[in-house]
Structures are given as C-alpha cells and as structure tokens.
C-alpha cells in the first residue's frame, strides 16, 4: 500500500502532463475545471484545478470541499500505477480498479491528458 504522500506526488506527476499541452488545447479542453481523486484505501482525497495556465498544486481536500468537476477514485497502488501508465486508465476502469465520474465533455477531454 502506497502512502498518502506518494499518492499526492503521483497525482502531481499525472496532472503535470497538462502543462505539456499547448496553450490552445489547455484552454479549450480544461479551462477552469477541478479534479479530485479519492484514495479509497487511505481515506484521503486530493484536489487540484486545471486553468488555462496549467494546474494548481495537488493538495489534500478539506472536509467542506465542494465536489470536483472530474472525480476519480482508486486504491493507493492503482493511483501510482495510473500516474506511471496513464494510457491504461480504460483497462483499469473496465476492471473496476478506477472509478471516474465526470460529464461526457470532460471524459473526452481527459483522454487528451492521459
């Protein structure tokens, strides 16, 4: 089982891919969208925000945090695996290892990030 800090770092690495996109794609796909990731086996949730300029640092969510636009849920080891091999999200989702809750537009945009 990975630690909460390892999961936060993995999510930071994953969302860092967003800054590699060109500015036009960033603003058209994810301008001002929030994302959360519940690490189910650790009972912790991390959040970040995508902006036209990049992403905010990944941080632990406060108890009164409003629901994010894009919500992921996975066990800690799966969070690390997702950050290392983001293209495997479809297989992980089909296998029930990752849950994704987001509007269709965000799901389609998420493919660009992953």
Chimera marker file (.cmm) of the C-alpha trace (Angstrom):
<marker_set name="trace">
<marker id="1" x="0.000" y="0.000" z="0.000" r="1" g="1" b="0" radius="0.5"/>
<marker id="2" x="1.372" y="3.392" z="-1.020" r="1" g="1" b="0" radius="0.5"/>
<marker id="3" x="1.428" y="6.335" z="1.368" r="1" g="1" b="0" radius="0.5"/>
<marker id="4" x="-0.710" y="9.448" z="1.044" r="1" g="1" b="0" radius="0.5"/>
<marker id="5" x="2.370" y="11.498" z="0.140" r="1" g="1" b="0" radius="0.5"/>
<marker id="6" x="3.332" y="9.031" z="-2.615" r="1" g="1" b="0" radius="0.5"/>
<marker id="7" x="-0.202" y="9.308" z="-4.000" r="1" g="1" b="0" radius="0.5"/>
<marker id="8" x="-0.104" y="13.120" z="-3.901" r="1" g="1" b="0" radius="0.5"/>
<marker id="9" x="3.225" y="13.091" z="-5.767" r="1" g="1" b="0" radius="0.5"/>
<marker id="10" x="1.862" y="10.619" z="-8.332" r="1" g="1" b="0" radius="0.5"/>
<marker id="11" x="-1.192" y="12.808" z="-8.937" r="1" g="1" b="0" radius="0.5"/>
<marker id="12" x="1.050" y="15.862" z="-9.245" r="1" g="1" b="0" radius="0.5"/>
<marker id="13" x="3.052" y="13.999" z="-11.884" r="1" g="1" b="0" radius="0.5"/>
<marker id="14" x="-0.138" y="12.971" z="-13.698" r="1" g="1" b="0" radius="0.5"/>
<marker id="15" x="-1.641" y="16.454" z="-13.731" r="1" g="1" b="0" radius="0.5"/>
<marker id="16" x="1.750" y="17.880" z="-14.690" r="1" g="1" b="0" radius="0.5"/>
<marker id="17" x="1.171" y="16.332" z="-18.113" r="1" g="1" b="0" radius="0.5"/>
<marker id="18" x="-1.425" y="19.062" z="-18.579" r="1" g="1" b="0" radius="0.5"/>
<marker id="19" x="1.268" y="21.734" z="-18.636" r="1" g="1" b="0" radius="0.5"/>
<marker id="20" x="2.915" y="19.883" z="-21.534" r="1" g="1" b="0" radius="0.5"/>
<marker id="21" x="-0.133" y="20.543" z="-23.721" r="1" g="1" b="0" radius="0.5"/>
<marker id="22" x="-0.066" y="23.612" z="-25.914" r="1" g="1" b="0" radius="0.5"/>
<marker id="23" x="-1.901" y="26.626" z="-24.510" r="1" g="1" b="0" radius="0.5"/>
<marker id="24" x="-4.754" y="26.427" z="-27.031" r="1" g="1" b="0" radius="0.5"/>
<marker id="25" x="-5.528" y="22.808" z="-26.132" r="1" g="1" b="0" radius="0.5"/>
<marker id="26" x="-5.282" y="23.583" z="-22.415" r="1" g="1" b="0" radius="0.5"/>
<marker id="27" x="-7.804" y="26.382" z="-22.616" r="1" g="1" b="0" radius="0.5"/>
<marker id="28" x="-10.205" y="24.553" z="-24.927" r="1" g="1" b="0" radius="0.5"/>
<marker id="29" x="-10.217" y="21.248" z="-23.053" r="1" g="1" b="0" radius="0.5"/>
<marker id="30" x="-9.888" y="22.006" z="-19.362" r="1" g="1" b="0" radius="0.5"/>
<marker id="31" x="-10.120" y="25.709" z="-18.723" r="1" g="1" b="0" radius="0.5"/>
<marker id="32" x="-11.082" y="26.200" z="-15.089" r="1" g="1" b="0" radius="0.5"/>
<marker id="33" x="-12.077" y="22.629" z="-14.173" r="1" g="1" b="0" radius="0.5"/>
<marker id="34" x="-11.499" y="20.947" z="-10.838" r="1" g="1" b="0" radius="0.5"/>
<marker id="35" x="-10.403" y="17.351" z="-10.322" r="1" g="1" b="0" radius="0.5"/>
<marker id="36" x="-10.397" y="15.199" z="-7.231" r="1" g="1" b="0" radius="0.5"/>
<marker id="37" x="-9.016" y="11.764" z="-6.537" r="1" g="1" b="0" radius="0.5"/>
<marker id="38" x="-10.275" y="9.742" z="-3.604" r="1" g="1" b="0" radius="0.5"/>
<marker id="39" x="-7.638" y="7.267" z="-2.458" r="1" g="1" b="0" radius="0.5"/>
<marker id="40" x="-10.047" y="4.659" z="-1.175" r="1" g="1" b="0" radius="0.5"/>
<marker id="41" x="-7.760" y="2.524" z="0.979" r="1" g="1" b="0" radius="0.5"/>
<marker id="42" x="-6.221" y="5.535" z="2.726" r="1" g="1" b="0" radius="0.5"/>
<marker id="43" x="-9.430" y="7.518" z="3.237" r="1" g="1" b="0" radius="0.5"/>
<marker id="44" x="-7.909" y="10.668" z="1.771" r="1" g="1" b="0" radius="0.5"/>
<marker id="45" x="-8.978" y="12.878" z="-1.108" r="1" g="1" b="0" radius="0.5"/>
<marker id="46" x="-6.739" y="15.098" z="-3.190" r="1" g="1" b="0" radius="0.5"/>
<marker id="47" x="-7.841" y="18.017" z="-5.359" r="1" g="1" b="0" radius="0.5"/>
<marker id="48" x="-6.423" y="20.310" z="-8.000" r="1" g="1" b="0" radius="0.5"/>
<marker id="49" x="-7.711" y="22.794" z="-10.551" r="1" g="1" b="0" radius="0.5"/>
<marker id="50" x="-6.913" y="22.986" z="-14.252" r="1" g="1" b="0" radius="0.5"/>
<marker id="51" x="-6.578" y="26.508" z="-15.629" r="1" g="1" b="0" radius="0.5"/>
<marker id="52" x="-5.537" y="27.979" z="-18.950" r="1" g="1" b="0" radius="0.5"/>
<marker id="53" x="-2.064" y="28.494" z="-17.439" r="1" g="1" b="0" radius="0.5"/>
<marker id="54" x="-1.582" y="24.973" z="-16.053" r="1" g="1" b="0" radius="0.5"/>
<marker id="55" x="-2.618" y="23.237" z="-12.853" r="1" g="1" b="0" radius="0.5"/>
<marker id="56" x="-2.726" y="24.211" z="-9.224" r="1" g="1" b="0" radius="0.5"/>
<marker id="57" x="-0.614" y="22.091" z="-6.878" r="1" g="1" b="0" radius="0.5"/>
<marker id="58" x="-2.299" y="18.849" z="-5.807" r="1" g="1" b="0" radius="0.5"/>
<marker id="59" x="-3.390" y="19.172" z="-2.190" r="1" g="1" b="0" radius="0.5"/>
<marker id="60" x="-5.446" y="17.280" z="0.346" r="1" g="1" b="0" radius="0.5"/>
<marker id="61" x="-9.117" y="18.262" z="0.218" r="1" g="1" b="0" radius="0.5"/>
<marker id="62" x="-10.688" y="19.967" z="3.180" r="1" g="1" b="0" radius="0.5"/>
<marker id="63" x="-13.802" y="18.350" z="4.731" r="1" g="1" b="0" radius="0.5"/>
<marker id="64" x="-16.096" y="21.057" z="3.320" r="1" g="1" b="0" radius="0.5"/>
<marker id="65" x="-14.621" y="20.924" z="-0.213" r="1" g="1" b="0" radius="0.5"/>
<marker id="66" x="-17.347" y="21.103" z="-2.905" r="1" g="1" b="0" radius="0.5"/>
<marker id="67" x="-17.489" y="18.157" z="-5.350" r="1" g="1" b="0" radius="0.5"/>
<marker id="68" x="-14.976" y="18.436" z="-8.188" r="1" g="1" b="0" radius="0.5"/>
<marker id="69" x="-15.961" y="18.565" z="-11.849" r="1" g="1" b="0" radius="0.5"/>
<marker id="70" x="-13.908" y="15.420" z="-12.555" r="1" g="1" b="0" radius="0.5"/>
<marker id="71" x="-13.824" y="12.816" z="-9.792" r="1" g="1" b="0" radius="0.5"/>
<marker id="72" x="-11.565" y="9.775" z="-9.692" r="1" g="1" b="0" radius="0.5"/>
<marker id="73" x="-11.470" y="7.045" z="-7.057" r="1" g="1" b="0" radius="0.5"/>
<marker id="74" x="-8.868" y="4.296" z="-6.747" r="1" g="1" b="0" radius="0.5"/>
<marker id="75" x="-6.757" y="2.398" z="-4.250" r="1" g="1" b="0" radius="0.5"/>
<marker id="76" x="-3.338" y="3.867" z="-3.485" r="1" g="1" b="0" radius="0.5"/>
<marker id="77" x="-1.356" y="1.363" z="-5.555" r="1" g="1" b="0" radius="0.5"/>
<marker id="78" x="-3.663" y="1.971" z="-8.514" r="1" g="1" b="0" radius="0.5"/>
<marker id="79" x="-3.124" y="5.736" z="-8.207" r="1" g="1" b="0" radius="0.5"/>
<marker id="80" x="0.622" y="5.153" z="-8.530" r="1" g="1" b="0" radius="0.5"/>
<marker id="81" x="0.092" y="2.806" z="-11.482" r="1" g="1" b="0" radius="0.5"/>
<marker id="82" x="-2.177" y="5.328" z="-13.203" r="1" g="1" b="0" radius="0.5"/>
<marker id="83" x="0.463" y="8.041" z="-12.897" r="1" g="1" b="0" radius="0.5"/>
<marker id="84" x="3.120" y="5.750" z="-14.371" r="1" g="1" b="0" radius="0.5"/>
<marker id="85" x="0.937" y="4.405" z="-17.203" r="1" g="1" b="0" radius="0.5"/>
<marker id="86" x="-1.947" y="6.834" z="-17.779" r="1" g="1" b="0" radius="0.5"/>
<marker id="87" x="-2.908" y="5.132" z="-21.042" r="1" g="1" b="0" radius="0.5"/>
<marker id="88" x="-4.088" y="2.125" z="-19.007" r="1" g="1" b="0" radius="0.5"/>
<marker id="89" x="-6.994" y="4.034" z="-17.452" r="1" g="1" b="0" radius="0.5"/>
<marker id="90" x="-9.539" y="2.354" z="-19.741" r="1" g="1" b="0" radius="0.5"/>
<marker id="91" x="-8.377" y="-1.127" z="-18.713" r="1" g="1" b="0" radius="0.5"/>
<marker id="92" x="-8.288" y="-0.108" z="-15.070" r="1" g="1" b="0" radius="0.5"/>
<marker id="93" x="-11.792" y="1.359" z="-15.350" r="1" g="1" b="0" radius="0.5"/>
<marker id="94" x="-13.211" y="-1.772" z="-17.028" r="1" g="1" b="0" radius="0.5"/>
<marker id="95" x="-11.583" y="-3.925" z="-14.337" r="1" g="1" b="0" radius="0.5"/>
<marker id="96" x="-13.177" y="-1.758" z="-11.639" r="1" g="1" b="0" radius="0.5"/>
<marker id="97" x="-9.852" y="-0.545" z="-10.284" r="1" g="1" b="0" radius="0.5"/>
<marker id="98" x="-10.516" y="3.129" z="-11.126" r="1" g="1" b="0" radius="0.5"/>
<marker id="99" x="-13.848" y="4.911" z="-10.957" r="1" g="1" b="0" radius="0.5"/>
<marker id="100" x="-14.383" y="8.074" z="-12.990" r="1" g="1" b="0" radius="0.5"/>
<marker id="101" x="-17.293" y="10.475" z="-12.521" r="1" g="1" b="0" radius="0.5"/>
<marker id="102" x="-17.386" y="13.370" z="-14.970" r="1" g="1" b="0" radius="0.5"/>
<marker id="103" x="-19.564" y="14.944" z="-17.652" r="1" g="1" b="0" radius="0.5"/>
<marker id="104" x="-19.095" y="13.457" z="-21.126" r="1" g="1" b="0" radius="0.5"/>
<marker id="105" x="-17.252" y="16.573" z="-22.322" r="1" g="1" b="0" radius="0.5"/>
<marker id="106" x="-14.707" y="16.173" z="-19.525" r="1" g="1" b="0" radius="0.5"/>
<marker id="107" x="-14.322" y="12.459" z="-20.183" r="1" g="1" b="0" radius="0.5"/>
<marker id="108" x="-13.467" y="13.163" z="-23.799" r="1" g="1" b="0" radius="0.5"/>
<marker id="109" x="-11.039" y="15.897" z="-22.771" r="1" g="1" b="0" radius="0.5"/>
<marker id="110" x="-9.484" y="13.630" z="-20.155" r="1" g="1" b="0" radius="0.5"/>
<marker id="111" x="-8.311" y="11.346" z="-22.971" r="1" g="1" b="0" radius="0.5"/>
<marker id="112" x="-6.031" y="14.163" z="-24.148" r="1" g="1" b="0" radius="0.5"/>
<marker id="113" x="-4.439" y="14.426" z="-20.719" r="1" g="1" b="0" radius="0.5"/>
<marker id="114" x="-3.995" y="10.703" z="-20.213" r="1" g="1" b="0" radius="0.5"/>
<link id1="1" id2="2" r="1" g="1" b="0" radius="0.2"/>
<link id1="2" id2="3" r="1" g="1" b="0" radius="0.2"/>
<link id1="3" id2="4" r="1" g="1" b="0" radius="0.2"/>
<link id1="4" id2="5" r="1" g="1" b="0" radius="0.2"/>
<link id1="5" id2="6" r="1" g="1" b="0" radius="0.2"/>
<link id1="6" id2="7" r="1" g="1" b="0" radius="0.2"/>
<link id1="7" id2="8" r="1" g="1" b="0" radius="0.2"/>
<link id1="8" id2="9" r="1" g="1" b="0" radius="0.2"/>
<link id1="9" id2="10" r="1" g="1" b="0" radius="0.2"/>
<link id1="10" id2="11" r="1" g="1" b="0" radius="0.2"/>
<link id1="11" id2="12" r="1" g="1" b="0" radius="0.2"/>
<link id1="12" id2="13" r="1" g="1" b="0" radius="0.2"/>
<link id1="13" id2="14" r="1" g="1" b="0" radius="0.2"/>
<link id1="14" id2="15" r="1" g="1" b="0" radius="0.2"/>
<link id1="15" id2="16" r="1" g="1" b="0" radius="0.2"/>
<link id1="16" id2="17" r="1" g="1" b="0" radius="0.2"/>
<link id1="17" id2="18" r="1" g="1" b="0" radius="0.2"/>
<link id1="18" id2="19" r="1" g="1" b="0" radius="0.2"/>
<link id1="19" id2="20" r="1" g="1" b="0" radius="0.2"/>
<link id1="20" id2="21" r="1" g="1" b="0" radius="0.2"/>
<link id1="21" id2="22" r="1" g="1" b="0" radius="0.2"/>
<link id1="22" id2="23" r="1" g="1" b="0" radius="0.2"/>
<link id1="23" id2="24" r="1" g="1" b="0" radius="0.2"/>
<link id1="24" id2="25" r="1" g="1" b="0" radius="0.2"/>
<link id1="25" id2="26" r="1" g="1" b="0" radius="0.2"/>
<link id1="26" id2="27" r="1" g="1" b="0" radius="0.2"/>
<link id1="27" id2="28" r="1" g="1" b="0" radius="0.2"/>
<link id1="28" id2="29" r="1" g="1" b="0" radius="0.2"/>
<link id1="29" id2="30" r="1" g="1" b="0" radius="0.2"/>
<link id1="30" id2="31" r="1" g="1" b="0" radius="0.2"/>
<link id1="31" id2="32" r="1" g="1" b="0" radius="0.2"/>
<link id1="32" id2="33" r="1" g="1" b="0" radius="0.2"/>
<link id1="33" id2="34" r="1" g="1" b="0" radius="0.2"/>
<link id1="34" id2="35" r="1" g="1" b="0" radius="0.2"/>
<link id1="35" id2="36" r="1" g="1" b="0" radius="0.2"/>
<link id1="36" id2="37" r="1" g="1" b="0" radius="0.2"/>
<link id1="37" id2="38" r="1" g="1" b="0" radius="0.2"/>
<link id1="38" id2="39" r="1" g="1" b="0" radius="0.2"/>
<link id1="39" id2="40" r="1" g="1" b="0" radius="0.2"/>
<link id1="40" id2="41" r="1" g="1" b="0" radius="0.2"/>
<link id1="41" id2="42" r="1" g="1" b="0" radius="0.2"/>
<link id1="42" id2="43" r="1" g="1" b="0" radius="0.2"/>
<link id1="43" id2="44" r="1" g="1" b="0" radius="0.2"/>
<link id1="44" id2="45" r="1" g="1" b="0" radius="0.2"/>
<link id1="45" id2="46" r="1" g="1" b="0" radius="0.2"/>
<link id1="46" id2="47" r="1" g="1" b="0" radius="0.2"/>
<link id1="47" id2="48" r="1" g="1" b="0" radius="0.2"/>
<link id1="48" id2="49" r="1" g="1" b="0" radius="0.2"/>
<link id1="49" id2="50" r="1" g="1" b="0" radius="0.2"/>
<link id1="50" id2="51" r="1" g="1" b="0" radius="0.2"/>
<link id1="51" id2="52" r="1" g="1" b="0" radius="0.2"/>
<link id1="52" id2="53" r="1" g="1" b="0" radius="0.2"/>
<link id1="53" id2="54" r="1" g="1" b="0" radius="0.2"/>
<link id1="54" id2="55" r="1" g="1" b="0" radius="0.2"/>
<link id1="55" id2="56" r="1" g="1" b="0" radius="0.2"/>
<link id1="56" id2="57" r="1" g="1" b="0" radius="0.2"/>
<link id1="57" id2="58" r="1" g="1" b="0" radius="0.2"/>
<link id1="58" id2="59" r="1" g="1" b="0" radius="0.2"/>
<link id1="59" id2="60" r="1" g="1" b="0" radius="0.2"/>
<link id1="60" id2="61" r="1" g="1" b="0" radius="0.2"/>
<link id1="61" id2="62" r="1" g="1" b="0" radius="0.2"/>
<link id1="62" id2="63" r="1" g="1" b="0" radius="0.2"/>
<link id1="63" id2="64" r="1" g="1" b="0" radius="0.2"/>
<link id1="64" id2="65" r="1" g="1" b="0" radius="0.2"/>
<link id1="65" id2="66" r="1" g="1" b="0" radius="0.2"/>
<link id1="66" id2="67" r="1" g="1" b="0" radius="0.2"/>
<link id1="67" id2="68" r="1" g="1" b="0" radius="0.2"/>
<link id1="68" id2="69" r="1" g="1" b="0" radius="0.2"/>
<link id1="69" id2="70" r="1" g="1" b="0" radius="0.2"/>
<link id1="70" id2="71" r="1" g="1" b="0" radius="0.2"/>
<link id1="71" id2="72" r="1" g="1" b="0" radius="0.2"/>
<link id1="72" id2="73" r="1" g="1" b="0" radius="0.2"/>
<link id1="73" id2="74" r="1" g="1" b="0" radius="0.2"/>
<link id1="74" id2="75" r="1" g="1" b="0" radius="0.2"/>
<link id1="75" id2="76" r="1" g="1" b="0" radius="0.2"/>
<link id1="76" id2="77" r="1" g="1" b="0" radius="0.2"/>
<link id1="77" id2="78" r="1" g="1" b="0" radius="0.2"/>
<link id1="78" id2="79" r="1" g="1" b="0" radius="0.2"/>
<link id1="79" id2="80" r="1" g="1" b="0" radius="0.2"/>
<link id1="80" id2="81" r="1" g="1" b="0" radius="0.2"/>
<link id1="81" id2="82" r="1" g="1" b="0" radius="0.2"/>
<link id1="82" id2="83" r="1" g="1" b="0" radius="0.2"/>
<link id1="83" id2="84" r="1" g="1" b="0" radius="0.2"/>
<link id1="84" id2="85" r="1" g="1" b="0" radius="0.2"/>
<link id1="85" id2="86" r="1" g="1" b="0" radius="0.2"/>
<link id1="86" id2="87" r="1" g="1" b="0" radius="0.2"/>
<link id1="87" id2="88" r="1" g="1" b="0" radius="0.2"/>
<link id1="88" id2="89" r="1" g="1" b="0" radius="0.2"/>
<link id1="89" id2="90" r="1" g="1" b="0" radius="0.2"/>
<link id1="90" id2="91" r="1" g="1" b="0" radius="0.2"/>
<link id1="91" id2="92" r="1" g="1" b="0" radius="0.2"/>
<link id1="92" id2="93" r="1" g="1" b="0" radius="0.2"/>
<link id1="93" id2="94" r="1" g="1" b="0" radius="0.2"/>
<link id1="94" id2="95" r="1" g="1" b="0" radius="0.2"/>
<link id1="95" id2="96" r="1" g="1" b="0" radius="0.2"/>
<link id1="96" id2="97" r="1" g="1" b="0" radius="0.2"/>
<link id1="97" id2="98" r="1" g="1" b="0" radius="0.2"/>
<link id1="98" id2="99" r="1" g="1" b="0" radius="0.2"/>
<link id1="99" id2="100" r="1" g="1" b="0" radius="0.2"/>
<link id1="100" id2="101" r="1" g="1" b="0" radius="0.2"/>
<link id1="101" id2="102" r="1" g="1" b="0" radius="0.2"/>
<link id1="102" id2="103" r="1" g="1" b="0" radius="0.2"/>
<link id1="103" id2="104" r="1" g="1" b="0" radius="0.2"/>
<link id1="104" id2="105" r="1" g="1" b="0" radius="0.2"/>
<link id1="105" id2="106" r="1" g="1" b="0" radius="0.2"/>
<link id1="106" id2="107" r="1" g="1" b="0" radius="0.2"/>
<link id1="107" id2="108" r="1" g="1" b="0" radius="0.2"/>
<link id1="108" id2="109" r="1" g="1" b="0" radius="0.2"/>
<link id1="109" id2="110" r="1" g="1" b="0" radius="0.2"/>
<link id1="110" id2="111" r="1" g="1" b="0" radius="0.2"/>
<link id1="111" id2="112" r="1" g="1" b="0" radius="0.2"/>
<link id1="112" id2="113" r="1" g="1" b="0" radius="0.2"/>
<link id1="113" id2="114" r="1" g="1" b="0" radius="0.2"/>
</marker_set>
